[in-house]
Amino acid sequence: ESFLKEKSEMFESPEFRTITYISLGPEDFIDENGVDETAMIAQYQAEIENFSVEETRRINQIIYDDEAKAEMAYDDLKAGMPFAEIKQKYFKEIDSSTSDLGFVSKADLLPSIASQVFGLKKGSVSRPIKSSLGWHLIEVTDVKAGQVKSFEEVKENIRLDIARENARDYLYEISKDIDDTLGGGATLEETAHKFSIKTKKIEFLDNEGKDKNGVSIESLPADKNFIKAVFDLEEGGESPILESSQDNIVIVRVDSIMPRALKSIDSIRKDLILAWKHNKRVSKAENLTKKLVDKINRGESISKNIEALALPKKRSVLLKRDN
């Protein structure tokens, strides 16, 4: 009993709170059917660049460390030697590196070579082009033309974007009305009824977002400040409108507080016994160590005392004075 009293915090349940709250986000007000097609076309035209697909080209390149070597390779190309053979011929003889860059856009290339590469036709090879890396020979093996997606291809995405933006605007307006209603003395339930929204209730919530069984409550608002707000409130207290990074709003009331309390003996009996035994072992070891240190300090032999206790001796690693 004395051990339980001394270590009571180890066997207490956490403080629990019963709460009622309203949680609203833009997704609660999205109405895709309410989006006018005229607005969709206007947004499509205003953001036409976002619906454009850049031209890309598949290219091979060889980079040489000086112009003369690059020109020699280019002369072989003009004479009809395939690009792949140019790589093989000069790879060992000339300080060069080769690579298949795959499909790239103009923006993927060094500015000093991009314009010339994108001026080449499919199947053609450039003259040596100078860059900060050296002299490039570029072969264009394929071209995917740029295009602009049609309105029909993207209109559903535009519809959803506009619906979300409208929902965010509506949430902002309704949050002001909710705040005014609560400020006028209405309860959370009365306010919810007025705006046709549902209140939510949780009966056991600890400061880690878990229930009385220690299981995380998945339905809680995701914002990390929600739990802090709940445990900052007094019993009966109601928060102001809390805004989250996801554009959601939450208002919470603490209905009741269940303080920390000792769990039932039946539920903690096994852990209590284990903790008591562990505590006994620690206390015994501490007392034994203290007596041994006292004897050693009086000049008694370490080895004899260890032998008397039937403890195994261990040799330490070499210790220096500054260890």
ABEGO torsion letter per residue (X at the ends): XAAAAAAAAAABBBBBBBBBBBBBBAAAABBAAABBAAAAAAAAAAAAAAABBBBBBBBBBBBBABAAAAAAAAAAAAAGBBAAAAAAAAAAABBBBBBBAEBBBAAABBAAAAAAAAABBBGBBBBBBBBAAEBBBBBBABBBBBBBBBAAAAAAAAAAAAAAAAAAAAAAAAAAAAAAAAAAGBBAAAAAAAAGBBBBBBABBBAAGBBAAGBBBAABBABAAAAAAAAABBBGBBBBBBBBAAGBBBBBBBABBBBBBBBBAAAAAAAAAAAAAAAAAAAAAAAAAAAAAAAAAAGBBAAAAAAAAGBBBBBBBBBBAAX
